[in-house]
């Protein structure tokens, strides 16, 4: 059989087609080839959070490459268990870098473990990505190869302080674990609380290895303190034991406030957008149960979400960086040890991966995901109200909006950093919706130690008496009764006891400033007494609102300046006015004679008769007893005008003479503080009083200052006078002056100016939560009748009615109001001052010379006396009419006004 010849062309065509198909298959195989990139994972797999984190990392990579199938790189995980140990975490990281040559490490779990691992990563140029190490101490390393894929602890301190401010808590006690994780946040938390005027007086430190008995001992110590707001920052394992013991001893009852940081709330805190977790919750649970069949009923928490996003960020960065240089540059030297640091290599792709991670940004499960200087940017914090074993969302906190109720839309955000309107209803410990005060007087603690001053004089305000038999002290007086009434008005019980500030022999232990300093040193819990609120003292303690009138005044004796002789009737008119008046009488007599003697028979006759008649007519007009008739119309006009002038002159003379013979007999011996300084007079002030500083500031020589300790001693010094071993004036506060004048009304008077002070107040340590409540109670009392009742009961004040110029003791208590005259030439004074509720009005006018100003801003008038009108309350038609608390006149206008005063 003959064979057909072969076709060389067809063979050649078949050969080229085969090569083309083979080339296409090779290219397709190259396109679908993936590049494995080794990545290490170091977690505490003995903890639930470690298992949750590893499961979320695996699910994240599975989801990521399912939607990014065209990516060339694939992360290959190598997992190591750190075994809850710092050394174990370091050994695991060293093994992954040296032996496995991983390109990056996700983990470790805790901040203490991360501290050394970060150093290894920087040395080997291997990025370390931790989604749970939040301690601020890691920031101090400043390693460019460390990426914190979670919020650092400093971001939540502002959220915590906003909560404290929202509910008006004034104090808080941090309870934290004694390690780097716990200590790192405390300085920032303290600063944030102080920024919202909340003080931290105690820091409770719990050792990681603390026994239950040690925890209970610390909790009992906290129960003896006033603060009831506790901020807990520790790991869940230790926190669970702490809360269990707190519940056992009754610290989860009404009045307590517990605030947990995010390290404890991972079992309750979910994504800011719950719909995100709903989409992966079921898938994650199925996968987690497959990988961990022994663990049941576990929910996805915030750490799992951070782990999910951290894996996604690393996958994006590895793809962006490429894998052209995936190897390690070996270090010089040799060693047989697999963990020898000297032979640790350097990743060639580390700088590229570092740059890619820094530029990676995407929308993750936890929000916008972006690293800035290796730190994930702050996002919202969810606020959970934990009740029993569950939690309920009540709001959020954002860096820009503060506390808000919802994060759905910006339009619906309701910021509230100062009120709880931005939160849903909160159920507090004890199953109550009433916001706790944040502090309580501890039932297991001692009573408040109230320091009271001890002194000899002015016992109406504070008096300390000692029973010689029982050797116990009894404290009474106006200030004590006021404080007792204030405490009774508080909405809660306040146990306290008075402790006299005295030596063992009963003598005063120091001045008022020393007593205040003892409160500052916390030897006393408060100071109650006639303690004046001044600036220097306020630097050491917090004062309540004042409960007495304020000011420092000068008291001087009153003297009779009138001459006791027969020529006193000449004093109402000056010599110029006497001579002028006499000349006008002569002139009027001449005018009437000129107009009448030609036509009026009564003005005719001999020259002596005409002169006598004319002068008689003129001078008799003073008493309107002229009997001669005038017939000339011009004469009648002159007489009418002259009679009007004489009427004014005689009435003015009568009024002035009456004043000279009655009220104006009593004049202050001194009218001006500057007069005392110029003359070098001796002046007095109360022993231990701050008034000494005011007098020295005014220019008084210290050698001219004399101390008195009682009203009787002050009266004795004033009676002697400056030239006889006494004083010319006494300076003291208004309450003391009123008490003094109530006893010696007829002998002394108050002369301005009044130096401003803030009155008596109760002193408490700086930041005491009692101050606002006590101040409100004081304000409530001063606005009502209770304060007046205490004054009437404690301070015996003599009352005086005015009869002529003599002060006569009255049988009933009266109140007075001072109205100062607006006339300088005829100012008169009534010196009686009787009631603690008297008020004064001063008015300055142009032409009043010698006005001087002291460094305290007060002015002094060089005037003869003050005109004071004293009114009896019983003479008013409506005694219940509202009292004027103060009458103020603008000194710039200098306009005389009429004042209608009602008591």
C-alpha positions in Angstrom: 0.0 0.0 0.0 1.4 3.3 -1.0 1.8 6.0 1.7 0.7 9.6 1.1 3.4 12.2 1.4 3.4 14.4 4.6 2.7 18.2 4.5 5.5 20.2 6.0 3.4 23.3 6.3 0.7 21.8 8.4 3.2 20.4 10.8 4.8 23.7 11.2 1.4 25.4 11.8 0.6 22.8 14.5 3.9 23.4 16.2 3.3 27.2 16.5 -0.2 26.7 17.8 1.0 24.4 20.5 3.7 26.9 21.6 1.0 29.7 21.7 -1.3 27.6 23.9 1.6 26.7 26.2 2.6 30.4 26.5 -0.9 31.5 27.3 -1.2 28.8 30.0 2.1 30.0 31.5 0.9 33.6 31.6 -2.4 32.6 33.2 -0.5 30.6 35.8 1.7 33.6 36.6 -1.3 35.8 37.1 -3.1 33.5 39.5 0.1 32.8 41.6 -0.2 34.3 45.1 2.7 35.5 47.2 2.5 34.3 50.8 3.6 36.9 53.4 4.4 35.5 56.9 2.7 37.4 59.8 3.0 36.6 63.4 0.2 36.7 66.0 1.1 36.9 69.7 -1.9 36.7 72.1 -2.9 35.4 75.5 -4.8 32.4 74.3 -5.6 31.4 77.8 -7.9 34.4 78.1 -11.3 34.6 76.3 -10.3 38.0 74.7 -7.3 36.3 73.1 -9.5 33.6 71.6 -12.0 36.2 70.4 -9.2 38.3 68.9 -7.6 35.4 67.0 -11.0 34.3 65.7 -11.8 37.8 64.4 -8.3 38.0 62.7 -8.9 34.8 60.8 -12.4 35.9 59.8 -11.2 39.3 58.7 -8.6 37.8 56.4 -11.1 35.3 55.0 -13.6 38.1 54.3 -10.9 40.4 52.9 -9.5 38.0 50.3 -13.0 36.8 49.3 -13.7 40.3 48.1 -10.1 41.1 46.9 -9.3 37.9 44.9 -7.1 39.8 42.5 -4.6 40.7 45.2 -1.2 39.0 44.8 -0.3 38.8 48.4 -1.8 36.6 51.1 -1.1 36.9 54.8 0.0 33.6 56.4 -0.5 33.6 60.1 1.8 32.0 62.6 0.3 32.1 66.1 2.2 32.0 69.4 0.7 32.0 72.9 2.3 34.5 75.3 1.0 32.5 78.3 -0.1 35.6 80.2 3.6 36.5 80.8 5.8 39.4 79.7 8.8 37.1 79.1 6.6 34.6 77.3 5.4 37.4 74.9 9.0 38.6 74.3 10.2 35.0 73.6 7.3 34.4 71.2 8.0 37.6 69.3 11.8 36.9 69.2 11.1 33.4 67.8 8.7 34.8 65.1 11.2 37.4 64.0 14.4 35.3 64.1 13.2 31.9 63.1 10.0 32.4 61.1 11.1 35.8 59.7 7.6 37.3 59.9 7.0 40.7 58.1 4.8 42.0 60.9 3.3 41.0 64.3 -0.2 41.4 65.5 -0.2 41.7 69.3 0.6 41.2 72.0 -2.4 41.5 74.4 -1.2 43.7 77.3 0.7 46.9 77.5 3.4 45.4 79.7 4.0 42.6 77.1 4.1 45.2 74.3 6.8 47.3 75.9 9.6 44.8 75.2 8.1 43.5 71.9 8.1 47.0 70.5 11.9 47.2 71.1 12.4 44.0 69.2 10.2 45.2 66.3 12.2 48.4 66.0 15.5 46.6 66.1 14.4 44.1 63.4 12.3 46.8 61.5 9.2 44.6 61.9 5.9 46.6 62.5 4.1 45.7 65.7 0.3 46.2 65.6 -1.5 45.9 68.9 -5.3 46.1 69.1 -5.5 45.9 72.9 -2.3 47.6 74.4 -3.8 51.0 75.4 -1.3 52.2 78.1 0.1 55.7 77.6 3.5 54.4 78.7 4.0 52.8 75.3 3.9 56.2 73.7 7.0 57.2 75.5 8.9 54.6 73.4 8.2 56.6 70.3 9.0 53.7 68.0 8.0 54.3 64.4 7.4 50.5 64.1 4.6 50.4 66.7 1.0 50.9 65.6 -1.7 51.1 68.3 -4.8 49.8 66.6 -7.0 50.8 69.6 -7.7 53.9 71.6 -5.1 54.9 74.1 -6.2 55.5 77.6 -5.9 59.2 77.4 -8.8 59.5 75.0 -11.3 58.1 77.5 -10.3 60.3 80.4 -12.2 63.2 78.8 -15.3 61.1 78.4 -15.0 60.1 82.1 -14.6 63.7 83.2 -17.5 64.7 81.1 -19.7 62.2 82.9 -18.4 63.4 86.3 -19.2 67.0 85.3 -22.6 66.1 83.9 -23.8 64.7 87.2 -22.2 67.4 89.3 -19.8 65.1 91.2 -17.1 67.1 93.1 -14.7 64.3 94.0 -13.7 60.9 92.7 -11.3 58.1 93.8 -9.5 56.2 91.0 -9.1 52.5 91.7 -6.5 51.0 89.4 -4.2 48.0 89.0 -0.6 48.4 90.2 1.2 48.0 86.9 2.1 50.0 83.8 -1.5 49.6 82.4 -3.0 51.1 85.5 -0.4 53.7 86.3 -0.2 55.1 82.8 -3.7 56.7 82.7 -3.8 58.1 86.2 -1.9 61.4 85.6 -4.1 62.1 82.6 -7.3 61.1 84.5 -6.4 63.4 87.4 -5.8 66.4 85.1 -9.1 65.8 83.3 -11.0 65.6 86.6 -9.4 68.8 87.9 -10.3 70.5 84.6 -14.0 70.0 85.5 -13.5 71.1 89.1 -13.5 67.6 90.5 -10.8 66.7 93.0 -8.9 63.5 93.6 -8.0 63.2 97.2 -7.0 59.5 97.3 -5.8 57.0 94.8 -6.6 53.3 95.5 -4.0 50.9 94.1 -4.8 47.2 93.9 -1.9 44.7 93.3 -2.4 42.2 90.4 -1.8 39.4 92.9 -4.0 40.9 95.7 -5.9 38.3 97.7 -9.6 38.7 98.4 -8.9 39.8 102.0 -6.6 42.5 100.7 -9.2 43.7 98.3 -11.8 43.8 101.1 -9.4 45.7 103.4 -9.0 48.4 100.8 -12.7 48.6 100.2 -13.4 49.1 103.9 -10.8 52.0 103.8 -12.8 53.6 101.0 -16.0 53.2 103.0 -14.6 55.4 105.7 -14.1 58.3 103.3 -16.6 60.8 102.1 -16.2 60.2 98.4 -18.7 57.8 96.9 -17.6 58.1 93.2 -15.1 55.4 92.1 -13.4 55.1 88.7 -12.1 51.6 88.2 -9.3 50.9 85.7 -8.0 47.3 85.7 -8.2 44.0 83.8 -11.6 42.2 83.8 -10.2 39.3 85.9 -9.3 41.5 88.8 -12.2 43.8 88.3 -14.7 41.0 88.6 -13.2 40.1 92.0 -13.3 43.7 93.1 -17.0 44.2 92.3 -17.9 40.9 93.9 -16.4 41.9 97.2 -17.8 45.4 96.9 -21.3 44.0 96.6 -20.7 41.7 99.6 -19.9 44.5 101.9 -22.7 46.8 100.7 -20.8 49.2 98.4 -23.3 48.5 95.6 -26.1 50.2 97.5 -27.8 53.5 97.0 -25.4 56.5 97.1 -22.4 54.8 95.4 -21.2 55.5 91.9 -19.0 53.2 89.9 -17.4 54.3 86.6 -15.5 51.6 84.6 -13.0 52.3 81.9 -13.1 50.5 78.6 -10.8 47.8 79.9 -13.6 46.5 82.0 -16.6 47.1 79.8 -15.6 45.0 76.9 -18.3 42.5 77.8 -20.9 45.3 77.4 -19.5 47.6 74.8 -20.2 46.9 71.2 -19.7 48.8 68.0 -20.8 52.4 67.9 -23.1 51.2 65.1 -24.9 48.0 66.3 -26.0 47.2 62.8 -22.4 46.5 61.9 -22.0 43.7 64.5 -25.4 42.3 63.5 -24.1 41.5 60.0 -21.2 39.5 61.3 -22.4 38.3 64.7 -24.0 35.1 63.4 -21.1 34.2 61.1 -18.5 34.9 63.8 -20.4 32.8 66.4 -20.5 29.8 64.1 -16.8 30.0 63.3 -15.9 30.6 66.9 -17.9 27.6 68.1 -16.1 25.5 65.5 -12.7 26.6 66.6 -13.6 26.6 70.3 -16.3 24.0 71.0 -15.6 24.2 74.8 -16.6 27.9 75.0 -20.3 28.7 74.8 -22.5 31.8 75.0 -19.8 34.3 73.9 -20.6 37.6 72.2 -18.4 39.7 69.9 -16.9 42.6 71.8 -15.0 45.7 71.0 -11.6 43.9 71.2 -12.8 41.5 68.5 -13.8 44.4 66.3 -10.4 46.1 66.7 -8.7 42.8 65.9 -10.8 42.5 62.8 -9.9 46.0 61.5 -6.2 45.6 62.5 -6.0 42.5 60.2 -7.7 44.3 57.4 -5.3 47.3 57.7 -2.3 45.0 57.6 -3.6 43.1 54.5 -4.1 46.4 52.7 -0.7 47.6 53.7 1.1 44.4 52.6 -0.5 44.5 49.2 0.4 48.2 48.8 4.0 47.6 49.9 4.6 44.6 47.7 7.0 41.8 48.5 10.0 42.5 46.3 12.3 42.2 49.3 10.7 39.8 51.7 13.8 38.4 53.2 15.9 39.4 56.2 19.4 40.8 56.2 21.4 38.6 58.6 23.4 40.3 61.3 27.2 39.6 61.6 28.1 37.0 64.2 27.1 33.4 65.0 25.4 31.7 67.8 23.9 28.3 68.5 20.9 29.8 70.4 17.7 30.2 68.4 16.8 33.3 70.4 20.2 35.1 70.4 19.6 38.8 70.1 23.0 39.4 68.6 22.1 37.5 65.4 18.7 39.1 65.0 18.2 40.1 61.4 16.6 43.2 59.8 13.6 43.0 57.6 14.3 44.4 54.1 10.6 45.1 53.5 10.1 46.7 56.9 10.4 50.4 55.8 8.1 49.9 52.9 5.5 48.2 55.1 5.9 50.9 57.7 5.1 53.6 55.1 2.2 51.6 53.7 0.6 51.2 57.1 1.0 54.9 57.9 -0.9 55.7 54.6 -3.7 53.1 55.0 -7.2 54.5 55.5 -10.5 52.7 55.1 -14.0 52.5 56.7 -13.8 49.7 59.3 -16.2 48.1 61.7 -15.1 50.6 64.4 -15.4 53.6 62.2 -12.9 55.6 60.1 -9.6 53.8 60.3 -6.5 55.9 60.0 -3.1 55.9 61.7 -1.6 59.3 62.6 1.9 58.9 64.1 1.2 55.3 64.7 -2.0 56.0 66.7 -5.5 55.2 65.7 -7.5 58.4 65.9 -10.1 58.9 68.6 -13.6 58.0 67.9 -16.8 57.9 69.9 -17.2 56.2 73.2 -20.4 54.3 74.0 -21.8 54.9 77.5 -23.3 51.8 79.1 -25.4 51.7 82.2 -24.5 48.4 83.8 -27.3 46.9 85.8 -26.9 43.4 87.1 -25.2 41.2 84.5 -26.3 43.3 81.6 -25.8 46.7 80.1 -28.0 49.3 78.5 -26.8 52.0 76.1 -27.6 55.5 77.5 -25.5 57.7 75.2 -22.2 58.4 73.6 -19.3 60.7 74.0 -17.4 62.3 71.0 -14.4 64.5 71.0 -16.3 67.3 69.2 -19.8 67.0 70.5 -19.3 65.8 74.1 -22.1 63.7 75.5 -24.8 62.9 73.0 -27.8 60.6 73.1 -27.4 59.2 69.6 -24.9 59.0 66.8 -27.4 58.3 64.0 -27.1 61.8 62.4 -25.3 65.0 63.2 -28.7 66.7 63.2 -30.0 64.6 66.1 -26.9 64.9 68.2 -27.6 66.6 71.5 -24.4 67.7 73.1 -24.4 68.1 76.8 -21.3 68.4 78.9 -22.9 70.2 81.8 -26.4 68.5 82.1 -27.6 65.0 81.8 -30.1 65.9 79.1 -27.8 64.2 76.6 -28.2 60.8 78.3 -31.0 58.4 78.7 -32.3 57.6 82.2 -29.7 56.1 84.4 -30.4 53.4 87.0 -28.0 53.9 89.8 -26.9 51.4 92.5 -29.8 50.6 94.8 -32.2 50.6 91.7 -32.9 54.3 91.9 -33.0 57.0 89.2 -32.1 59.8 91.6 -28.6 61.1 90.9 -26.4 60.4 94.0 -24.6 63.4 95.6 -21.3 61.6 95.1 -20.3 61.8 98.7 -21.7 60.8 102.1 -20.7 61.2 105.7 -19.3 57.8 106.3 -21.2 55.8 109.0 -18.1 53.9 109.8 -16.0 57.1 110.1 -15.7 59.6 112.9 -17.7 62.8 113.3 -16.6 66.0 111.7 -14.2 67.9 113.9 -15.3 71.5 114.0 -12.7 73.9 115.3 -14.0 76.9 117.3 -11.9 79.9 118.5 -11.3 80.6 122.1 -11.1 84.1 123.4 -12.1 86.2 126.4 -14.3 89.0 125.0 -17.3 89.2 122.7 -18.7 86.0 124.1 -22.0 86.8 122.5 -20.6 85.4 119.2 -18.6 82.4 120.5 -18.2 81.3 124.1 -16.4 78.2 125.3 -17.0 77.1 128.9 -15.4 74.1 130.6 -17.1 72.0 133.2 -14.5 71.5 136.0 -16.1 68.3 137.1 -16.5 66.4 133.8 -13.7 68.4 132.1 -16.0 68.7 129.0 -16.3 71.8 126.9 -19.6 73.5 126.0 -19.7 75.9 123.0 -22.4 78.5 122.7 -23.0 81.8 121.0 -24.6 83.4 117.9 -22.2 81.8 115.4 -22.7 78.4 116.9 -26.5 78.6 116.8 -26.3 79.8 113.2 -24.2 76.7 112.2 -26.5 74.4 114.1 -29.5 75.8 112.3 -27.7 75.5 109.0 -26.8 71.9 109.5 -30.4 71.1 110.4 -31.5 72.7 107.2 -29.3 70.3 105.1 -31.1 67.6 103.3 -29.0 64.9 105.0 -27.6 64.1 108.4 -24.2 65.6 109.3 -22.7 64.3 112.5 -20.1 66.7 114.0 -18.6 67.8 117.2 -17.1 71.1 118.4 -13.4 71.1 119.3 -12.1 74.3 121.1 -8.9 75.6 119.5 -7.2 75.9 122.9 -4.2 74.7 124.8 -4.5 72.1 127.6 -4.8 74.9 130.2 -7.7 76.4 128.3 -5.8 79.4 126.8 -6.2 80.2 123.1 -3.9 78.0 120.9 -3.4 80.8 118.4 -5.0 83.5 116.3 -7.9 83.1 113.8 -5.3 82.7 111.0 -3.8 79.8 113.0 -7.2 78.2 113.3 -7.7 78.5 109.5 -4.3 77.0 108.9 -5.3 74.0 111.1 -8.3 73.5 108.7 -5.8 73.6 105.8 -3.7 71.0 107.5 -6.9 68.9 108.0 -6.5 68.8 111.7 -10.0 70.2 111.7 -12.7 69.4 109.2 -14.1 72.9 109.5 -13.9 76.2 111.5 -17.0 77.8 112.9 -17.0 81.1 114.7 -16.7 84.8 114.1 -14.2 84.2 111.3 -14.1 86.9 108.7 -13.8 86.0 105.0 -10.7 87.7 103.6 -8.5 87.0 100.6 -5.4 85.6 102.4 -7.5 83.1 104.2 -9.3 82.0 101.1 -6.0 80.8 99.7 -6.0 78.0 102.2 -9.7 77.1 102.8 -13.0 77.5 101.1 -15.5 79.7 102.8 -19.3 79.5 102.7 -21.4 82.5 101.9 -21.3 85.1 104.7 -24.1 85.1 107.3 -23.4 88.6 108.7 -23.1 92.1 107.5 -19.7 93.1 106.2 -17.3 96.0 106.7 -14.9 97.6 109.1 -15.8 100.9 110.8 -14.4 103.4 113.2 -16.0 104.3 116.6 -15.2 107.6 118.3 -16.5 109.3 121.4 -19.0 112.1 121.1 -18.5 115.4 122.8 -20.5 118.6 123.5 -18.9 121.4 121.4 -21.3 124.2 122.5 -20.2 127.1 124.7 -22.1 127.3 127.9 -22.5 131.1 128.1 -25.1 133.8 127.6 -23.8 134.7 124.1 -24.9 131.5 122.5 -27.8 133.3 120.9 -25.3 135.0 118.6 -24.0 131.8 117.0 -26.9 131.1 114.5 -25.7 134.0 112.4 -22.3 135.0 111.4 -20.9 138.4 112.3 -21.1 139.4 108.6 -24.8 138.5 108.6 -25.4 140.4 111.9 -23.8 143.6 110.6 -25.6 143.3 107.2 -29.0 142.8 108.9 -28.5 145.8 111.2 -27.5 148.0 108.2 -30.6 146.9 106.4 -32.8 147.9 109.3 -31.3 151.4 109.3 -31.7 151.6 105.5 -35.4 150.5 105.6 -36.0 153.1 108.4 -34.5 155.8 106.2 -36.5 154.7 103.1 -39.8 154.7 105.0 -39.0 158.2 106.5 -38.3 159.6 103.0 -41.5 158.3 101.5 -43.8 159.1 104.5 -42.7 162.2 106.4 -44.2 164.7 103.9 -47.7 163.1 103.7 -48.0 161.1 106.9 -48.6 163.0 110.2 -47.1 160.1 112.3 -43.7 160.6 110.7 -43.7 164.4 111.3 -42.6 166.5 114.2 -39.2 167.2 115.7 -36.2 165.6 114.2 -35.7 163.3 117.2 -39.3 162.2 117.0 -39.0 161.5 113.2 -35.8 159.5 113.7 -37.2 157.5 116.6 -40.5 156.7 114.8 -38.6 155.6 111.7 -36.2 153.3 113.6 -39.0 152.0 115.8 -41.1 151.1 112.7 -38.1 149.4 111.0 -37.1 147.2 114.0 -40.6 146.4 115.1 -41.1 144.5 111.8 -38.9 141.7 113.3 -41.9 140.8 115.4 -44.5 142.3 113.2 -45.7 144.8 115.9 -45.4 148.1 114.0 -48.4 150.4 114.9 -47.6 153.3 112.5 -49.6 153.4 109.3 -48.1 154.0 105.9 -50.1 155.8 103.3 -47.7 155.9 100.4 -48.1 153.0 97.9 -44.3 152.9 97.4 -43.9 152.6 101.2 -46.4 149.8 101.3 -44.5 147.9 98.6 -41.2 148.3 100.5 -42.8 147.2 103.7 -44.3 144.1 102.1 -40.9 143.0 100.7 -39.1 143.8 103.9 -41.5 141.8 106.0 -41.0 138.8 103.8 -37.2 139.1 104.2 -37.6 139.5 107.9 -39.8 136.4 108.1 -37.2 134.3 106.4 -34.4 135.7 108.5 -36.2 135.2 111.8 -37.4 131.6 111.0 -33.9 130.6 109.9 -32.4 132.1 113.1 -35.0 130.3 115.2 -34.3 126.9 113.6 -30.6 127.3 113.9 -30.7 128.4 117.5 -33.0 125.5 118.3 -30.5 123.1 116.8 -27.6 124.6 118.6 -29.4 124.4 122.0 -30.6 120.7 121.5 -29.3 118.1 119.1 -26.0 119.6 117.9 -24.6 119.5 121.4 -23.3 115.9 120.6 -20.5 115.9 118.1 -17.9 113.2 117.2 -14.5 113.9 118.7 -12.9 112.8 115.4 -14.3 113.2 111.9 -11.6 111.7 109.7 -9.1 108.8 109.7 -6.5 111.0 108.2 -6.9 113.4 111.1 -5.9 110.6 113.5 -2.9 109.7 111.4 -1.7 113.4 111.2 -2.0 113.9 114.9 -0.4 110.6 115.8 -3.3 109.5 117.9 -3.5 106.0 119.5 -6.2 103.8 118.0 -7.4 100.3 119.0 -8.4 97.1 117.4 -9.6 93.7 118.6 -7.0 91.2 119.7 -6.2 88.6 116.9 -8.2 90.6 114.3 -7.0 91.1 110.7 -7.9 94.8 111.2 -4.3 95.4 112.2 -3.3 94.9 108.6 -5.9 97.5 107.4 -4.6 100.1 109.9 -1.0 99.5 109.0 -2.0 99.8 105.3 -3.7 103.1 106.0 -0.5 104.6 107.4 -0.8 104.1 111.2 2.4 103.6 113.1 2.5 100.2 114.7 3.5 101.8 118.0 0.2 103.7 117.9 -2.0 100.6 117.8 -3.5 99.3 121.1 -5.2 95.9 121.4 -8.5 95.3 123.3 -10.2 92.0 123.9 -13.7 92.9 125.1 -16.3 95.6 124.9 -15.6 96.7 128.5 -11.9 97.1 127.7 -12.7 99.1 124.5 -15.0 101.4 126.5 -12.3 102.0 129.1 -9.6 102.8 126.5 -12.0 105.2 124.7 -13.0 106.9 127.9 -9.3 107.6 128.9 -8.5 109.2 125.5 -5.3 109.0 123.4 -3.4 111.3 125.8 -4.1 109.4 128.9 -3.1 105.9 128.0 -6.2 105.2 126.0 -7.3 105.5 122.4 -8.9 108.2 120.3 -10.8 105.7 118.1 -11.5 102.0 117.8 -11.6 100.0 114.5 -13.6 96.8 114.3 -16.0 94.9 112.1 -19.7 95.8 111.9 -21.1 93.0 114.0 -18.8 93.9 116.9 -19.5 97.6 116.5 -23.2 97.0 116.7 -22.8 95.0 119.8 -20.5 97.6 121.4 -22.9 100.5 120.6 -25.8 98.6 121.9 -24.2 98.8 125.3 -22.7 102.3 125.1 -25.1 104.1 122.7 -25.0 107.5 124.4 -21.2 107.8 124.5 -20.0 106.8 121.0 -20.9 106.9 117.4 -19.7 105.4 114.1 -17.7 107.5 111.7 -17.0 106.6 108.1 -15.5 105.4 105.9 -16.4 101.7 106.0 -13.8 99.3 104.7 -15.2 96.5 102.7 -15.0 92.9 103.9 -17.1 89.9 103.3 -18.5 89.2 106.7 -18.4 86.1 108.8 -18.3 82.7 107.1 -17.7 79.0 107.9 -14.4 77.6 106.7 -13.9 74.2 105.1 -10.9 72.5 103.5 -10.3 73.3 99.8 -12.7 71.5 97.5 -15.0 70.3 100.3 -18.3 69.1 98.9 -20.0 70.5 101.9 -19.4 74.1 100.9 -22.1 74.4 98.2 -24.8 72.8 100.4 -23.9 74.8 103.5 -23.8 78.0 101.4 -27.3 77.3 100.1 -28.6 76.7 103.6 -27.0 80.0 104.8 -28.6 81.9 101.9 -32.0 80.3 102.7 -31.7 81.4 106.3 -30.6 84.9 105.6 -33.6 85.4 103.3 -36.0 84.2 105.9 -36.8 85.0 109.5 -34.7 82.3 111.1 -31.5 84.5 111.2 -33.4 87.3 113.0 -34.7 84.9 115.5 -31.2 83.7 116.3 -30.0 87.3 116.6 -32.8 88.1 119.1 -32.0 85.1 121.1 -28.3 85.2 121.2 -27.3 88.9 121.1 -28.7 91.1 123.9 -29.1 94.5 122.2 -30.4 97.5 124.2 -32.9 99.7 122.4 -33.3 103.4 122.7 -36.0 105.9 122.0 -35.1 109.5 121.2 -36.4 112.1 123.5 -34.8 115.5 122.8 -31.1 114.8 122.8 -31.1 112.1 125.5 -31.0 108.4 124.7 -33.4 106.7 127.1 -33.5 102.9 127.5 -36.6 101.4 126.0 -38.6 98.4 127.1 -38.9 96.9 123.7 -36.5 96.0 120.9 -36.6 98.5 118.1 -34.9 98.9 114.7 -33.4 102.0 113.2 -32.6 103.4 109.8 -30.0 106.2 109.3 -30.6 108.9 106.8 -27.7 111.3 106.5 -28.3 115.0 105.9 -27.5 116.7 102.6 -26.5 120.1 104.3 -23.0 120.7 105.3 -23.4 123.9 107.3 -26.0 122.7 109.7 -25.2 118.9 109.9 -26.2 117.5 113.3 -25.8 114.1 114.8 -27.7 111.7 116.9 -25.2 109.0 118.0 -27.6 106.3 119.1 -27.0 103.0 117.2 -29.1 100.1 118.5 -30.0 97.4 116.1 -28.0 95.0 114.0 -30.3 95.7 111.1 -29.6 99.4 110.8 -28.7 100.9 107.4 -26.9 104.0 106.4 -26.9 106.3 103.4 -24.0 108.6 102.6 -24.0 111.4 100.0 -21.1 113.5 98.9 -21.5 117.0 97.4 -19.4 119.5 95.4 -17.5 121.8 97.6 -16.9 119.2 100.3 -13.1 119.5 100.4 -10.4 117.2 101.8 -11.8 114.0 100.4 -9.1 111.4 100.7 -8.9 107.8 99.5 -7.4 104.9 101.2 -5.9 101.9 99.5 -9.2 100.1 100.2 -11.1 102.5 97.9 -13.1 104.3 100.6 -13.6 108.1 100.7 -13.7 110.4 103.8 -15.5 113.7 104.0 -14.1 116.6 106.0 -17.4 117.6 107.6 -18.5 118.8 111.0 -21.0 116.0 111.7 -23.6 113.7 110.2 -27.3 114.2 110.4 -28.8 110.9 111.5 -32.6 110.5 111.9 -33.6 107.6 114.1 -37.0 106.1 113.5 -39.0 103.8 115.9 -40.5 100.8 114.1 -43.6 101.0 116.4 -44.4 104.4 114.9 -44.8 103.0 111.4 -48.2 102.2 110.1 -47.1 98.9 108.6 -44.3 97.2 110.5 -44.5 94.2 108.2 -43.6 96.4 105.2 -40.6 95.2 103.2 -37.3 96.4 104.6 -34.8 98.1 102.4 -31.6 96.0 102.4 -29.4 98.8 101.1 -29.7 102.3 99.7 -27.0 103.4 97.3 -26.4 106.8 95.8 -24.1 107.5 92.9 -21.4 109.7 94.2 -20.7 111.0 90.7 -24.0 112.8 90.3 -24.0 114.8 93.5 -27.7 115.3 93.3 -29.7 115.9 96.5 -32.6 113.4 96.7 -35.5 112.7 99.0 -35.5 109.3 100.6 -38.5 107.4 101.8 -37.4 104.5 103.9 -39.6 101.6 105.1 -38.7 99.1 107.8 
